[in-house]
Amino acid sequence: MNKKRSRVSNQSQEQPMNKMLIAAGLLAGSLSTLPIDAEACGATLFGAGQGSRFQAYRARVPADVLIYASPQLADSSATTEPGIQAGLKKAGHRVTVVSDADALASALSQHDFDVVIAGAGEADAVAQQLGNPGKPVGVLPIAVGEGDGAGLSRERYPQLLAGGANLGQFLKAINQLMSLNNQ
């Protein structure tokens, strides 16, 4: 009987102790999230990431993208920059780059692309080469100079980018073309 009573008294003493330990742990955890000016050697490391932002983009619908880097685009467009092409690939798109009319015709005949990026002056010629493919293909014209692309209709080409467009603008335009093509 004496042993039972000692076990019961030990258990009753342990329960409040466990509750206190849990409460102390929760309090310590909540205090650790508060900003504290650290005066130790890790203070600079603690504040190093403040104000920085990480953003990654994944395409909702990965596209097969053909970039027609004609001489018109080669000198004055961000399209031919390796950073734009790498960014498109990183977002999940499959990118093919051609630089002359023969390579363009060959690529269009051998593969079904979702989006073709070309200079605004060449957009109609690219659309004619596409003909009437089995699936809709979006042509994304790039306006390189002043007035370039002024004659293009918004119905036929809903997206038009400037020659100095950044990666985010390319990704947004491709995403919108893919949304239109999938309707």
C-alpha positions as CSV (number, residue, x, y, z in Angstrom):
1,M,0.0,0.0,0.0
2,N,2.8,2.3,0.9
3,K,4.4,1.7,-2.5
4,K,1.2,2.6,-4.3
5,R,0.8,5.8,-2.4
6,S,4.4,6.8,-3.3
7,R,3.8,6.1,-7.0
8,V,0.7,8.1,-7.0
9,S,2.4,11.0,-5.2
10,N,5.3,10.9,-7.7
11,Q,2.9,10.9,-10.7
12,S,1.0,13.9,-9.2
13,Q,4.3,15.8,-8.8
14,E,5.5,14.9,-12.3
15,Q,2.4,16.2,-14.1
16,P,2.8,19.8,-12.9
17,M,6.5,19.6,-13.7
18,N,5.8,18.4,-17.2
19,K,3.3,21.2,-17.7
20,M,5.9,23.7,-16.5
21,L,8.5,22.3,-18.9
22,I,6.1,22.5,-21.8
23,A,5.1,26.1,-20.9
24,A,8.8,27.1,-20.6
25,G,9.5,25.5,-24.0
26,L,6.6,27.3,-25.7
27,L,7.7,30.6,-24.1
28,A,11.3,30.2,-25.2
29,G,10.2,29.3,-28.7
30,S,7.9,32.3,-29.0
31,L,10.7,34.6,-27.7
32,S,13.2,33.3,-30.2
33,T,11.1,34.7,-33.1
34,L,11.2,38.2,-31.8
35,P,13.8,40.5,-33.4
36,I,16.6,41.1,-31.0
37,D,19.7,43.2,-31.5
38,A,22.4,40.7,-31.1
39,E,25.7,42.0,-29.8
40,A,27.6,38.8,-30.3
41,C,29.9,37.9,-33.2
42,G,26.9,36.4,-35.1
43,A,25.1,39.7,-35.2
44,T,26.2,40.5,-38.7
45,L,25.1,37.0,-39.9
46,F,21.8,37.4,-38.1
47,G,21.0,40.6,-40.0
48,A,22.5,39.6,-43.3
49,G,19.3,38.2,-44.9
50,Q,17.0,41.0,-43.7
51,G,15.4,42.8,-46.5
52,S,16.3,40.3,-49.1
53,R,13.7,38.5,-51.1
54,F,13.8,35.1,-52.9
55,Q,11.5,34.6,-55.8
56,A,11.4,31.6,-58.1
57,Y,9.1,31.3,-61.0
58,R,7.7,28.0,-62.4
59,A,5.6,28.2,-65.5
60,R,2.0,27.0,-65.0
61,V,2.1,25.3,-68.4
62,P,5.6,24.6,-69.7
63,A,5.9,25.6,-73.3
64,D,8.0,24.6,-76.3
65,V,9.5,28.0,-77.3
66,L,11.2,28.8,-80.5
67,I,13.3,32.0,-80.6
68,Y,14.0,33.2,-84.1
69,A,17.1,35.3,-83.4
70,S,17.2,36.9,-86.8
71,P,19.8,39.6,-87.6
72,Q,17.0,42.2,-86.7
73,L,16.8,40.8,-83.2
74,A,20.4,39.8,-82.7
75,D,21.8,43.3,-82.0
76,S,18.9,45.1,-80.2
77,S,16.9,42.6,-78.3
78,A,17.1,40.9,-74.9
79,T,15.8,37.7,-76.6
80,T,19.3,36.7,-77.7
81,E,20.8,37.2,-74.2
82,P,21.9,33.9,-72.5
83,G,20.3,35.2,-69.3
84,I,16.8,35.4,-70.8
85,Q,17.2,32.0,-72.4
86,A,18.5,30.4,-69.2
87,G,15.6,32.0,-67.2
88,L,13.0,30.6,-69.6
89,K,14.6,27.2,-69.2
90,K,14.7,27.5,-65.5
91,A,11.0,28.4,-65.4
92,G,10.3,25.0,-67.1
93,H,10.1,26.0,-70.8
94,R,11.9,24.1,-73.5
95,V,13.8,26.6,-75.6
96,T,15.2,26.3,-79.1
97,V,17.1,29.1,-80.8
98,V,17.5,29.5,-84.6
99,S,19.3,32.4,-86.3
100,D,18.3,32.2,-90.0
101,A,15.3,31.6,-92.2
102,D,16.4,28.1,-93.3
103,A,16.9,26.9,-89.7
104,L,13.5,28.5,-88.8
105,A,11.7,26.6,-91.6
106,S,13.5,23.3,-90.6
107,A,12.7,23.7,-86.9
108,L,9.0,24.5,-87.7
109,S,8.6,21.5,-89.9
110,Q,10.3,19.1,-87.5
111,H,8.7,20.1,-84.2
112,D,5.4,21.5,-82.9
113,F,6.1,24.7,-80.9
114,D,3.7,26.4,-78.5
115,V,5.3,29.9,-78.8
116,V,7.5,31.4,-81.5
117,I,9.4,34.6,-80.6
118,A,10.3,36.8,-83.5
119,G,10.9,40.4,-84.5
120,A,7.8,42.4,-85.1
121,G,8.8,42.9,-88.7
122,E,9.0,39.1,-89.2
123,A,5.9,38.1,-87.2
124,D,3.7,37.8,-90.3
125,A,6.2,35.8,-92.2
126,V,6.6,33.4,-89.3
127,A,2.8,33.1,-89.0
128,Q,2.6,32.2,-92.7
129,Q,5.3,29.6,-92.3
130,L,3.3,28.1,-89.4
131,G,0.4,27.7,-91.8
132,N,-2.5,25.9,-90.0
133,P,-0.8,23.7,-87.4
134,G,-2.8,21.0,-85.5
135,K,-2.5,23.0,-82.3
136,P,-2.6,26.7,-81.8
137,V,0.8,28.4,-81.8
138,G,1.3,31.8,-80.3
139,V,3.6,34.2,-82.1
140,L,5.2,36.7,-79.7
141,P,6.6,39.7,-81.7
142,I,9.4,41.8,-80.3
143,A,9.3,45.5,-81.3
144,V,12.9,46.5,-81.7
145,G,12.9,50.1,-83.1
146,E,10.6,53.2,-83.0
147,G,7.3,52.4,-84.7
148,D,8.2,48.7,-85.1
149,G,5.1,46.6,-84.6
150,A,2.7,49.5,-85.1
151,G,1.0,47.7,-88.0
152,L,0.4,44.5,-86.0
153,S,-3.1,43.9,-84.9
154,R,-3.9,43.0,-81.3
155,E,-6.4,40.4,-82.4
156,R,-3.7,38.4,-84.3
157,Y,-0.9,39.2,-81.8
158,P,-2.3,39.7,-78.3
159,Q,1.2,40.1,-76.8
160,L,3.9,42.5,-78.1
161,L,7.1,43.1,-76.2
162,A,9.7,45.9,-76.4
163,G,13.2,44.9,-77.4
164,G,14.6,45.6,-73.9
165,A,12.0,43.4,-72.1
166,N,13.2,41.7,-69.0
167,L,12.7,38.0,-68.1
168,G,9.6,38.7,-66.1
169,Q,7.9,40.3,-69.1
170,F,8.8,37.4,-71.3
171,L,7.5,34.9,-68.8
172,K,4.2,36.8,-68.4
173,A,3.7,37.1,-72.1
174,I,4.4,33.4,-72.7
175,N,2.1,32.5,-69.9
176,Q,-0.7,34.7,-71.3
177,L,-0.2,33.2,-74.8
178,M,-0.4,29.7,-73.4
179,S,-3.6,30.6,-71.5
180,L,-5.2,31.9,-74.8
181,N,-4.0,28.8,-76.7
182,N,-5.5,26.4,-74.1
183,Q,-9.0,28.0,-74.2
